[in-house]
Amino acid sequence: MKKIRVVLAGNPNVGKTSLLNHLCGTALTIGNFPGVTVEKKEGRTIFQGYEIEFVDIPGIYTLEFYTSLDEKVAVDYLKQGDYDLILNVVESPKLERDLYLTLQLAQLKKPMVIALNMADEAEALGIKIDEARLSEILKVPVVKTVGRTGKGTNELLEAILSSHEKNLVHTLSRIPVQVVSGAEPLNFDYASLAQGLAKEVLRKRLINQRNISDFLDNLLLHPIFGIFFLFLIYYIVFKTVFDLSSPLVDFLDGFFSDFLGKGLSFLLSRSGLPDFLVHFFGSAVIGGVGTVLTFVPTVFLMFLFVTLLETSGYLPRVAFLMDRFTHRIGLHGHSIIPLLLGFGCNVPAILALRVLPDPKDRLIVMAMIPFMSCSARLVVFSFFTSLFFQNPVLIVFCLYMLGIFVAVLTGLILQKTLYKKELSHFVMDLPPYRLPSGKMLFRIVWLHLKSFLFRAGTIIFAISVVIWLLLNLPLGEKNLENTYAARVGKAISYIFAPLGLDDWRIGTSLIPAFLAREAIISTLGVIVEEEKEEKVEAFDWKSKAQEQGRRFVEALKKGLISLITPYPTFFSNEDKEEEEKQTIKERIKGLFQPPQALSFLVFILIYMSCMATLATIWKEAGKSYALLYFFYSLFLAYILSALTYQFSRIILT
């Protein structure tokens, strides 16, 4: 089968990735360019007997220079990379700006196709582009597309085949200097040519009324109201996530403990399997992995809202809004984007720092990102706050704010000591507000959720198996206090005594937490399952399934009622006490008092988020920086956790 390798090139935020998703469906892979950590998205599709490979490179504004590693890699790839055709993605409402790059790409002696993306937004703004005239002037195929919905993708594929088969290569003879590797400095005004070309193909009708984007910007970018709406939006996100997910989490907890766990034990015991295998599935699988999986609703909803904020165009506005605050620690607003990405996962957030042109900025923000509460921490936060506090959303919100405060303090210290620098300014091109298509939104959320499920099925499962083994060794030991796990926990318990965490079971859970934060819950789940008196009882699948169905409907009702309540009254401790069900969650609750739980959460928040984050910092900034940061975060976590325990013991008891 014949192959065509196509590179997607264009300005940042023109919808290249959205277009690529529709061109390739789910057949996307994400990797790095050779020798660097710059992300490269690749996909492939079969069309009319051709296998078309797509490479999505970072967005750039020009081939003349670069200001970041991302841009350097993209420019180098366009000039020297191995590809057959350029797919130049242009933002239709900003045609004149994007034509500046288009004219430079035309000089690379490669076949090219232009995708006039966001054509629907241009029409809504009264902008009409004569694509036939543009194609006639540039001598390349031009296709109108809508990356959000996939409109125009088939026409785009046909244009790619046509351009490749005809090997259409045209350069603009009026431009005397070609923009290729080793060329002399440009002596032609691309901006003037782009302006003239835009006038030739653009038709605009006058629209007098202010559009909704202007109205929203006046509110969301206001120096005072904008901050208010920022906190309001994130509070609403937290409240919605917790209100809708918490009853479902409780349902899943009971489902795994009372239904799946007992039912599986009953089946396995009747199948003739050895007792230790029955015990293994009940403790390690259900107690460990099952407990983590109860938080799928929380993780799903959080990623849903984070993705919605990213794709709607709001996050770039947060960067613009916060610029005056970040200037006080020597950073500009662009630094906000990686920090916000840290709320999803710290690792890609650190990798996103390559877009920052200043190396000092990258190191400062790199030290701040691990204090952003990632989705794994959210799982732990929601688990413990639901057990111990009347209004857990408020506690979780305060934990997030504490993380932000520590991050800002860290950035300020670094800027004033190790990385002194002059204030820098930046210009940001704000994308229009967009409502992403449901298909695209859930595809992105599924990728995140799949990663969480993969961790539960691999890392968390492996940790659960190791903990289970340590809780059952030496062989024949019946007293849990004498097992290897207990010995390790007791050996380090004195270290955590000032934090109120001197129980060996709690200390043991902190060890695998460095591999993955969710391992805290799985470890404690395995421990309390081991402590439970083992009884395999007869199991009526039909009646138990009917009971689970009733519980599921009741969970949905509770979530909807809590959602429409203007204040957070969910997760009532009184309701918990009425249930009197010894689920895994309730047994874990017996290990802590509220001051201990709060101290525990602060420690989890502050110290190095996970091994993957440390490894990424090590790779990006070197061994010395990574180790320095690790011990700094550990020391800070210990001090803040100890203070939290001492003060909360006075307040909460």
C-alpha positions as CSV (number, residue, x, y, z in Angstrom):
1,M,0.0,0.0,0.0
2,K,1.3,3.4,-0.9
3,K,2.1,5.8,2.0
4,I,1.9,9.6,2.3
5,R,3.5,11.3,5.3
6,V,1.7,14.6,6.1
7,V,2.9,17.2,8.6
8,L,0.2,19.5,10.2
9,A,1.6,23.0,10.5
10,G,0.0,26.2,11.7
11,N,-0.2,28.9,14.4
12,P,-0.9,27.8,18.0
13,N,-4.6,27.3,18.8
14,V,-5.8,26.9,15.2
15,G,-7.4,23.5,15.9
16,K,-4.8,21.2,14.4
17,T,-5.3,18.5,17.0
18,S,-9.1,18.6,16.7
19,L,-8.8,18.2,13.0
20,L,-6.3,15.4,13.4
21,N,-8.8,13.6,15.7
22,H,-11.4,13.6,13.0
23,L,-8.9,12.6,10.3
24,C,-7.6,9.6,12.2
25,G,-10.4,8.8,14.7
26,T,-8.9,7.0,17.7
27,A,-5.8,5.8,15.9
28,L,-3.6,8.4,17.6
29,T,-0.3,7.9,19.3
30,I,1.6,10.5,21.5
31,G,5.4,10.4,21.7
32,N,8.4,12.7,21.6
33,F,10.6,13.9,18.9
34,P,14.0,12.1,18.9
35,G,16.4,13.4,21.5
36,V,14.0,15.9,23.1
37,T,10.9,15.9,25.3
38,V,8.8,17.8,22.8
39,E,5.5,16.1,22.3
40,K,4.6,14.7,18.9
41,K,1.1,13.5,18.0
42,E,0.9,11.0,15.2
43,G,-2.0,9.3,13.5
44,R,-2.8,7.3,10.4
45,T,-5.9,6.6,8.2
46,I,-6.6,4.5,5.1
47,F,-8.2,6.4,2.2
48,Q,-8.6,5.3,-1.4
49,G,-5.8,2.8,-1.3
50,Y,-3.4,5.1,0.5
51,E,-2.1,4.9,4.1
52,I,-1.8,8.5,5.1
53,E,0.4,9.2,8.2
54,F,-0.1,12.5,10.0
55,V,2.4,14.3,12.3
56,D,1.1,17.1,14.4
57,I,4.0,19.4,15.3
58,P,3.8,22.3,17.9
59,G,2.3,25.5,16.7
60,I,4.5,28.3,15.4
61,Y,4.1,31.8,14.0
62,T,7.1,32.0,11.7
63,L,10.0,30.0,10.2
64,E,12.4,33.0,10.7
65,F,13.1,32.5,14.4
66,Y,12.0,30.6,17.5
67,T,11.6,31.5,21.2
68,S,11.2,28.0,22.8
69,L,12.3,24.4,22.4
70,D,8.8,23.6,21.0
71,E,9.1,26.1,18.2
72,K,12.7,25.1,17.4
73,V,11.8,21.5,17.0
74,A,8.8,22.4,14.8
75,V,10.8,24.7,12.6
76,D,13.7,22.2,12.2
77,Y,11.2,19.5,11.3
78,L,9.6,21.6,8.6
79,K,12.9,22.5,7.1
80,Q,14.7,19.1,7.4
81,G,12.1,16.5,8.4
82,D,11.1,13.4,6.4
83,Y,7.6,14.1,5.1
84,D,5.8,14.3,1.7
85,L,3.2,17.1,2.2
86,I,2.4,20.1,4.4
87,L,-1.2,20.4,5.7
88,N,-1.3,24.1,6.7
89,V,-4.1,24.6,9.1
90,V,-5.3,28.2,9.1
91,E,-7.7,29.9,11.5
92,S,-10.3,31.4,9.2
93,P,-11.4,34.3,11.4
94,K,-7.7,35.4,11.6
95,L,-6.7,34.7,8.0
96,E,-4.4,37.6,7.5
97,R,-2.3,36.7,10.6
98,D,-2.0,33.0,9.6
99,L,-1.1,33.8,6.0
100,Y,2.2,35.1,7.2
101,L,3.3,31.6,8.0
102,T,1.5,30.2,4.9
103,L,3.6,32.3,2.6
104,Q,6.8,31.0,4.3
105,L,5.7,27.4,4.1
106,A,5.1,27.9,0.4
107,Q,8.9,28.3,-0.1
108,L,9.8,24.9,1.3
109,K,9.4,23.1,-2.0
110,K,6.9,20.7,-0.7
111,P,3.3,20.0,-1.9
112,M,0.9,21.8,0.4
113,V,-2.8,21.8,1.2
114,I,-4.5,24.6,3.1
115,A,-7.3,23.9,5.6
116,L,-9.4,27.0,6.3
117,N,-10.4,25.7,9.8
118,M,-13.1,27.2,12.0
119,A,-15.0,28.2,8.9
120,D,-18.3,28.2,10.9
121,E,-16.9,30.8,13.3
122,A,-15.8,33.0,10.4
123,E,-19.3,32.9,8.9
124,A,-20.8,33.8,12.2
125,L,-18.6,36.9,12.4
126,G,-19.6,37.9,8.9
127,I,-16.3,36.9,7.2
128,K,-16.5,35.2,3.8
129,I,-13.3,33.8,2.3
130,D,-13.1,33.2,-1.4
131,E,-11.2,29.9,-1.2
132,A,-11.2,29.4,-4.9
133,R,-9.4,32.7,-5.4
134,L,-6.9,31.9,-2.6
135,S,-6.2,28.6,-4.3
136,E,-5.7,30.3,-7.6
137,I,-3.2,32.7,-6.2
138,L,-1.2,30.3,-4.1
139,K,-1.5,27.4,-6.6
140,V,-2.4,24.9,-3.8
141,P,-5.7,23.2,-2.9
142,V,-7.7,25.1,-0.3
143,V,-10.5,23.4,1.8
144,K,-12.9,24.9,4.3
145,T,-13.1,22.7,7.5
146,V,-14.6,22.7,11.0
147,G,-12.3,20.9,13.3
148,R,-14.9,20.8,16.1
149,T,-17.4,18.7,14.1
150,G,-15.2,17.1,11.4
151,K,-16.8,18.9,8.6
152,G,-14.7,19.0,5.4
153,T,-12.3,16.2,6.4
154,N,-13.2,13.9,3.4
155,E,-12.6,16.9,1.0
156,L,-9.3,17.5,2.8
157,L,-8.2,13.9,2.3
158,E,-9.1,14.1,-1.4
159,A,-7.1,17.3,-1.7
160,I,-4.1,15.6,0.0
161,L,-4.2,12.8,-2.5
162,S,-4.6,15.1,-5.5
163,S,-1.7,17.3,-4.4
164,H,0.5,14.4,-3.7
165,E,-0.2,12.6,-7.0
166,K,0.3,15.7,-9.0
167,N,3.4,16.6,-6.9
168,L,2.2,20.2,-6.9
169,V,5.2,22.3,-5.8
170,H,5.0,26.1,-6.3
171,T,7.1,28.8,-4.9
172,L,6.2,32.5,-5.0
173,S,8.7,33.8,-7.5
174,R,8.0,37.3,-6.2
175,I,9.8,36.4,-3.0
176,P,13.5,36.5,-3.7
177,V,14.8,34.6,-0.6
178,Q,13.6,31.1,0.3
179,V,13.0,30.3,3.9
180,V,15.1,27.1,4.1
181,S,17.9,25.9,6.3
182,G,21.0,28.0,5.9
183,A,19.2,30.8,4.0
184,E,20.2,34.4,4.3
185,P,18.1,36.7,6.5
186,L,14.8,37.6,4.9
187,N,14.6,40.8,2.9
188,F,11.0,40.5,1.9
189,D,8.0,41.9,3.8
190,Y,5.8,38.8,4.3
191,A,3.4,40.9,6.5
192,S,2.6,43.2,3.6
193,L,2.1,40.3,1.2
194,A,-0.2,38.6,3.7
195,Q,-2.2,41.8,4.2
196,G,-2.6,42.2,0.4
197,L,-3.5,38.6,-0.1
198,A,-6.1,38.8,2.7
199,K,-7.7,41.8,1.1
200,E,-7.9,40.0,-2.2
201,V,-9.9,37.0,-0.8
202,L,-11.7,38.3,2.2
203,R,-15.2,39.8,2.2
204,K,-16.6,41.1,5.4
205,R,-20.1,42.4,6.2
206,L,-20.5,44.9,8.9
207,I,-21.8,43.6,12.2
208,N,-22.5,46.3,14.7
209,Q,-23.8,44.4,17.7
210,R,-21.3,43.2,20.2
211,N,-21.0,39.5,20.3
212,I,-21.2,37.2,23.3
213,S,-17.4,36.8,23.3
214,D,-16.9,40.5,24.0
215,F,-19.5,40.4,26.7
216,L,-17.9,37.4,28.5
217,D,-14.4,39.0,28.2
218,N,-15.6,42.2,29.9
219,L,-16.6,40.1,32.9
220,L,-14.0,37.3,33.0
221,L,-11.0,39.5,32.2
222,H,-12.1,42.3,34.5
223,P,-9.3,42.9,37.1
224,I,-11.8,42.5,40.0
225,F,-14.8,40.6,38.7
226,G,-12.5,38.3,36.8
227,I,-10.9,37.0,40.0
228,F,-14.3,36.6,41.5
229,F,-15.6,34.5,38.6
230,L,-12.4,32.5,38.6
231,F,-13.0,31.3,42.1
232,L,-16.7,31.0,41.5
233,I,-16.1,28.8,38.4
234,Y,-13.7,26.5,40.2
235,Y,-15.9,26.3,43.3
236,I,-18.9,25.3,41.1
237,V,-16.7,22.7,39.4
238,F,-15.7,21.2,42.8
239,K,-19.2,21.3,44.1
240,T,-20.7,19.7,41.0
241,V,-18.0,17.0,41.0
242,F,-18.5,16.1,44.6
243,D,-22.3,16.4,44.7
244,L,-22.8,14.1,41.7
245,S,-19.9,11.6,42.4
246,S,-20.1,11.2,46.2
247,P,-23.3,9.1,46.3
248,L,-22.0,7.0,43.4
249,V,-18.7,6.5,45.2
250,D,-20.6,5.3,48.3
251,F,-22.6,3.0,46.0
252,L,-19.5,1.5,44.4
253,D,-17.9,1.1,47.8
254,G,-20.8,-1.1,48.9
255,F,-20.9,-2.8,45.5
256,F,-17.3,-3.9,45.8
257,S,-17.5,-4.8,49.5
258,D,-21.0,-6.3,50.0
259,F,-21.8,-7.5,46.5
260,L,-18.7,-8.3,44.4
261,G,-16.4,-9.2,47.3
262,K,-18.8,-11.5,49.1
263,G,-20.2,-13.0,45.9
264,L,-16.7,-13.7,44.5
265,S,-15.6,-15.2,47.7
266,F,-18.7,-17.5,47.7
267,L,-18.1,-18.6,44.1
268,L,-14.4,-19.2,44.6
269,S,-14.9,-21.1,47.8
270,R,-17.4,-23.4,46.1
271,S,-15.1,-23.9,43.1
272,G,-12.5,-25.8,45.2
273,L,-9.8,-23.2,45.0
274,P,-7.3,-23.2,47.9
275,D,-8.2,-20.9,50.8
276,F,-5.2,-18.6,50.2
277,L,-6.4,-17.8,46.7
278,V,-9.9,-17.0,47.9
279,H,-8.3,-14.9,50.5
280,F,-6.1,-13.2,47.9
281,F,-9.0,-12.2,45.7
282,G,-11.0,-10.9,48.6
283,S,-8.2,-8.8,50.1
284,A,-5.7,-7.8,47.4
285,V,-8.1,-7.5,44.4
286,I,-11.3,-6.3,46.0
287,G,-9.7,-4.6,49.0
288,G,-7.0,-2.9,47.0
289,V,-7.9,-2.3,43.4
290,G,-11.6,-2.3,44.0
291,T,-11.4,0.5,46.6
292,V,-9.5,2.7,44.1
293,L,-12.0,1.9,41.3
294,T,-14.8,3.3,43.5
295,F,-13.5,6.8,42.5
296,V,-14.1,6.4,38.8
297,P,-17.1,8.8,39.0
298,T,-15.0,11.4,40.7
299,V,-12.1,11.1,38.2
300,F,-14.4,11.1,35.2
301,L,-16.3,14.2,36.3
302,M,-13.2,16.1,37.2
303,F,-11.5,15.4,33.8
304,L,-14.8,16.3,32.1
305,F,-14.9,19.8,33.6
306,V,-11.1,20.4,33.2
307,T,-11.3,19.4,29.6
308,L,-14.3,21.6,29.1
309,L,-12.5,24.6,30.6
310,E,-9.4,23.8,28.3
311,T,-11.4,23.4,25.1
312,S,-13.8,26.3,25.7
313,G,-11.1,28.9,25.6
314,Y,-11.3,29.9,29.2
315,L,-7.8,28.7,30.4
316,P,-5.9,31.1,28.1
317,R,-7.9,33.9,29.7
318,V,-7.0,32.7,33.1
319,A,-3.3,33.2,32.1
320,F,-4.1,36.7,30.8
321,L,-6.1,37.5,34.0
322,M,-3.3,36.2,36.4
323,D,-0.5,37.9,34.5
324,R,-0.3,40.9,37.0
325,F,-0.1,38.5,39.9
326,T,2.5,36.2,38.4
327,H,4.7,39.3,37.6
328,R,5.2,39.7,41.4
329,I,7.2,36.5,41.4
330,G,9.0,37.3,38.2
331,L,6.9,35.2,35.9
332,H,4.5,36.1,33.1
333,G,1.0,34.8,32.4
334,H,2.1,32.0,30.1
335,S,3.4,30.2,33.3
336,I,-0.2,29.8,34.5
337,I,-1.1,27.3,31.8
338,P,1.4,24.6,32.9
339,L,0.4,25.2,36.5
340,L,-3.3,24.7,35.7
341,L,-2.4,21.6,33.7
342,G,-0.9,20.3,37.0
343,F,-4.4,19.9,38.4
344,G,-4.8,17.0,35.9
345,C,-1.4,15.4,36.2
346,N,2.0,16.9,37.2
347,V,4.0,15.0,34.6
348,P,2.6,16.5,31.4
349,A,2.4,19.9,33.1
350,I,6.2,19.8,33.7
351,L,6.7,18.7,30.1
352,A,4.6,21.7,28.9
353,L,7.2,24.0,30.4
354,R,9.2,23.8,27.1
355,V,6.9,26.5,25.7
356,L,8.5,29.0,28.1
357,P,11.4,30.8,26.4
358,D,13.3,31.6,29.6
359,P,15.2,28.7,31.3
360,K,14.9,30.4,34.7
361,D,11.1,30.6,34.2
362,R,11.1,26.9,33.5
363,L,13.0,26.0,36.6
364,I,10.9,28.2,38.9
365,V,7.6,26.9,37.5
366,M,8.9,23.3,37.6
367,A,9.3,23.7,41.4
368,M,5.8,25.0,41.7
369,I,3.9,22.4,39.6
370,P,4.1,19.4,42.1
371,F,2.2,21.4,44.7
372,M,-0.8,21.5,42.3
373,S,-3.2,18.9,43.4
374,C,-3.4,16.3,40.7
375,S,-6.2,13.9,40.0
376,A,-4.6,11.1,42.0
377,R,-4.5,13.4,45.1
378,L,-8.1,14.3,44.4
379,V,-9.0,10.6,44.8
380,V,-7.3,10.5,48.2
381,F,-8.8,13.9,49.3
382,S,-12.3,13.0,48.4
383,F,-12.0,9.6,50.1
384,F,-10.8,11.0,53.5
385,T,-12.9,14.3,53.6
386,S,-16.1,12.3,52.9
387,L,-15.4,10.2,56.0
388,F,-14.4,12.9,58.5
389,F,-15.8,16.3,57.6
390,Q,-19.3,17.6,57.3
391,N,-18.5,19.8,54.2
392,P,-15.8,18.0,52.4
393,V,-15.9,20.2,49.3
394,L,-14.8,23.1,51.5
395,I,-11.9,21.1,52.9
396,V,-10.8,20.0,49.5
397,F,-11.1,23.5,48.1
398,C,-8.9,24.7,51.0
399,L,-6.3,22.0,50.3
400,Y,-6.1,23.2,46.7
401,M,-5.7,26.7,47.9
402,L,-2.9,25.7,50.3
403,G,-1.1,23.9,47.5
404,I,-1.4,27.1,45.4
405,F,-0.1,29.2,48.3
406,V,2.9,27.0,48.8
407,A,3.6,26.9,45.1
408,V,3.6,30.7,44.9
409,L,5.8,31.0,48.0
410,T,8.2,28.6,46.5
411,G,8.3,30.5,43.2
412,L,8.9,33.8,45.1
413,I,11.8,32.3,47.1
414,L,13.5,30.9,44.0
415,Q,13.0,34.2,42.1
416,K,14.5,36.2,45.0
417,T,17.4,33.8,45.6
418,L,18.6,31.3,43.0
419,Y,17.0,32.6,39.9
420,K,17.0,36.4,40.0
421,K,15.7,37.8,36.7
422,E,14.2,40.8,35.1
423,L,10.5,40.9,34.6
424,S,9.4,39.8,31.2
425,H,6.3,40.7,29.2
426,F,4.2,38.7,26.8
427,V,1.6,39.1,24.1
428,M,-1.2,36.5,24.1
429,D,-3.6,35.7,21.3
430,L,-6.8,34.8,23.0
431,P,-8.9,32.1,21.1
432,P,-12.6,32.6,20.8
433,Y,-15.0,30.9,23.2
434,R,-16.0,27.5,21.8
435,L,-18.4,24.8,22.9
436,P,-16.6,21.6,22.0
437,S,-18.6,18.8,20.4
438,G,-19.8,16.1,22.8
439,K,-18.0,13.4,20.8
440,M,-14.6,15.2,21.0
441,L,-15.1,16.1,24.7
442,F,-15.8,12.5,25.7
443,R,-13.0,11.2,23.5
444,I,-10.5,13.3,25.4
445,V,-12.0,12.5,28.8
446,W,-11.9,8.8,27.9
447,L,-8.2,9.0,27.2
448,H,-7.6,10.4,30.7
449,L,-10.0,7.9,32.3
450,K,-8.3,5.0,30.5
451,S,-5.0,6.1,32.0
452,F,-6.5,6.0,35.5
453,L,-8.0,2.6,34.9
454,F,-4.6,1.4,33.5
455,R,-2.9,2.6,36.7
456,A,-5.5,0.8,38.8
457,G,-5.0,-2.4,36.8
458,T,-1.2,-2.4,36.8
459,I,0.6,-0.2,39.3
460,I,-2.2,-0.3,42.0
461,F,-2.7,-4.0,41.5
462,A,1.0,-4.8,41.8
463,I,1.3,-2.7,45.0
464,S,-1.8,-4.4,46.4
465,V,-0.2,-7.8,45.7
466,V,3.1,-6.8,47.4
467,I,1.3,-5.4,50.5
468,W,-0.9,-8.6,50.7
469,L,2.3,-10.7,50.6
470,L,3.9,-8.6,53.3
471,L,0.8,-8.9,55.4
472,N,0.9,-12.7,55.1
473,L,4.6,-13.3,55.7
474,P,6.3,-15.0,57.6
475,L,4.2,-18.0,56.5
476,G,1.9,-19.3,59.2
477,E,1.9,-16.0,61.1
478,K,-1.7,-15.3,62.3
479,N,-1.1,-12.2,64.2
480,L,-1.1,-9.2,61.8
481,E,1.1,-7.2,64.3
482,N,4.0,-9.6,63.6
483,T,4.0,-9.6,59.8
484,Y,6.7,-8.0,57.7
485,A,4.3,-5.1,56.8
486,A,3.7,-4.3,60.4
487,R,7.5,-4.5,61.2
488,V,8.2,-2.0,58.4
489,G,5.4,0.3,59.5
490,K,6.4,0.2,63.2
491,A,10.0,0.9,62.2
492,I,9.1,4.3,60.7
493,S,6.1,5.1,62.9
494,Y,8.2,7.2,65.4
495,I,9.1,9.5,62.5
496,F,5.5,10.4,61.9
497,A,4.5,10.6,65.6
498,P,4.6,14.5,65.7
499,L,2.2,14.4,62.8
500,G,-0.3,12.2,64.7
501,L,0.4,9.4,62.2
502,D,2.1,6.9,64.6
503,D,-0.2,4.0,63.7
504,W,1.9,1.5,61.7
505,R,-0.9,0.9,59.3
506,I,-0.9,4.6,58.3
507,G,2.9,4.7,58.0
508,T,2.9,1.6,55.8
509,S,0.4,3.2,53.4
510,L,2.7,6.2,52.9
511,I,5.6,4.1,51.4
512,P,3.8,2.9,48.2
513,A,2.2,6.3,47.9
514,F,5.4,7.6,46.4
515,L,4.7,5.3,43.4
516,A,1.1,6.4,43.0
517,R,-1.1,8.4,45.4
518,E,-4.0,6.1,44.9
519,A,-1.9,3.3,46.5
520,I,-2.7,4.9,49.9
521,I,-6.3,3.8,49.6
522,S,-5.5,0.4,48.1
523,T,-2.9,-0.3,50.8
524,L,-5.3,0.6,53.6
525,G,-8.0,-1.4,51.9
526,V,-5.8,-4.5,51.8
527,I,-4.9,-4.0,55.5
528,V,-8.4,-3.6,56.8
529,E,-9.5,-6.6,54.7
530,E,-6.8,-8.6,56.3
531,E,-8.0,-7.6,59.8
532,K,-11.6,-8.6,59.0
533,E,-12.8,-11.9,60.4
534,E,-13.1,-14.2,57.4
535,K,-16.5,-15.8,56.9
536,V,-17.8,-17.1,53.6
537,E,-21.6,-17.0,53.7
538,A,-24.2,-18.2,51.3
539,F,-24.9,-15.6,48.6
540,D,-28.2,-15.0,46.9
541,W,-27.2,-13.3,43.7
542,K,-30.8,-12.3,42.7
543,S,-31.8,-10.5,45.9
544,K,-28.3,-8.9,46.2
545,A,-28.5,-7.6,42.6
546,Q,-31.9,-6.1,43.3
547,E,-30.6,-4.5,46.4
548,Q,-27.7,-3.0,44.4
549,G,-30.1,-1.7,41.8
550,R,-32.1,0.1,44.5
551,R,-28.9,1.5,46.0
552,F,-27.9,2.8,42.6
553,V,-31.2,4.6,42.0
554,E,-31.0,6.1,45.5
555,A,-27.4,7.3,44.8
556,L,-28.5,9.1,41.7
557,K,-31.4,10.8,43.6
558,K,-29.0,11.9,46.4
559,G,-26.5,13.3,43.9
560,L,-29.2,15.4,42.0
561,I,-30.7,16.7,45.3
562,S,-27.3,17.7,46.6
563,L,-26.5,19.4,43.3
564,I,-29.4,21.8,43.4
565,T,-28.7,22.7,47.0
566,P,-26.9,26.1,47.0
567,Y,-24.6,25.1,49.8
568,P,-22.6,21.8,50.3
569,T,-24.7,19.6,52.7
570,F,-23.6,16.3,51.2
571,F,-21.5,13.7,52.8
572,S,-23.3,14.1,56.1
573,N,-21.7,12.1,58.9
574,E,-25.1,11.5,60.4
575,D,-26.1,9.6,57.2
576,K,-22.9,7.6,57.5
577,E,-23.6,6.5,61.0
578,E,-27.2,5.5,60.1
579,E,-26.0,3.0,57.5
580,E,-24.0,0.9,60.1
581,K,-22.4,-1.0,57.2
582,Q,-18.9,-2.1,57.7
583,T,-17.7,-1.3,54.2
584,I,-14.0,-0.9,53.5
585,K,-14.4,2.9,53.8
586,E,-15.9,2.6,57.2
587,R,-13.2,0.2,58.5
588,I,-10.5,2.6,57.2
589,K,-12.3,5.4,59.0
590,G,-11.6,3.6,62.3
591,L,-7.8,4.2,61.8
592,F,-8.0,8.0,62.0
593,Q,-9.4,10.8,64.1
594,P,-10.3,14.1,62.2
595,P,-7.0,15.9,63.3
596,Q,-5.0,12.9,62.0
597,A,-6.9,12.8,58.8
598,L,-6.3,16.5,58.1
599,S,-2.6,16.2,59.0
600,F,-2.4,13.2,56.7
601,L,-4.0,15.1,53.8
602,V,-1.6,18.0,54.2
603,F,1.4,15.7,54.1
604,I,0.0,14.0,50.9
605,L,-0.6,17.4,49.3
606,I,2.9,18.9,49.9
607,Y,5.5,16.1,49.5
608,M,6.6,15.1,46.1
609,S,3.5,13.9,44.2
610,C,4.9,10.6,42.8
611,M,7.9,8.9,41.4
612,A,6.9,9.7,37.8
613,T,7.0,13.5,38.7
614,L,10.5,13.1,40.3
615,A,11.8,11.2,37.3
616,T,10.4,13.9,34.9
617,I,12.1,16.7,36.9
618,W,15.3,14.6,37.0
619,K,15.2,14.3,33.2
620,E,14.3,17.9,32.5
621,A,16.5,19.7,35.1
622,G,19.1,17.2,36.2
623,K,19.8,15.1,39.3
624,S,20.9,17.8,41.6
625,Y,17.7,19.9,41.1
626,A,15.5,16.9,41.4
627,L,17.0,15.7,44.7
628,L,17.1,19.2,46.1
629,Y,13.4,19.6,45.3
630,F,12.5,16.2,46.7
631,F,14.1,16.9,50.1
632,Y,12.6,20.5,50.1
633,S,9.1,19.2,49.6
634,L,9.6,16.4,52.2
635,F,10.8,18.9,54.8
636,L,8.0,21.4,54.0
637,A,5.4,18.6,54.1
638,Y,6.6,17.4,57.5
639,I,6.6,20.9,59.1
640,L,3.2,21.9,57.7
641,S,1.6,18.5,58.6
642,A,2.9,18.7,62.1
643,L,1.5,22.3,62.5
644,T,-1.8,21.2,61.0
645,Y,-2.1,18.3,63.5
646,Q,-1.3,20.4,66.6
647,F,-3.7,23.2,65.7
648,S,-6.5,21.0,64.4
649,R,-6.3,18.9,67.6
650,I,-7.1,22.0,69.5
651,I,-9.9,23.1,67.2
652,L,-11.5,19.7,66.2
653,T,-11.3,18.0,69.6
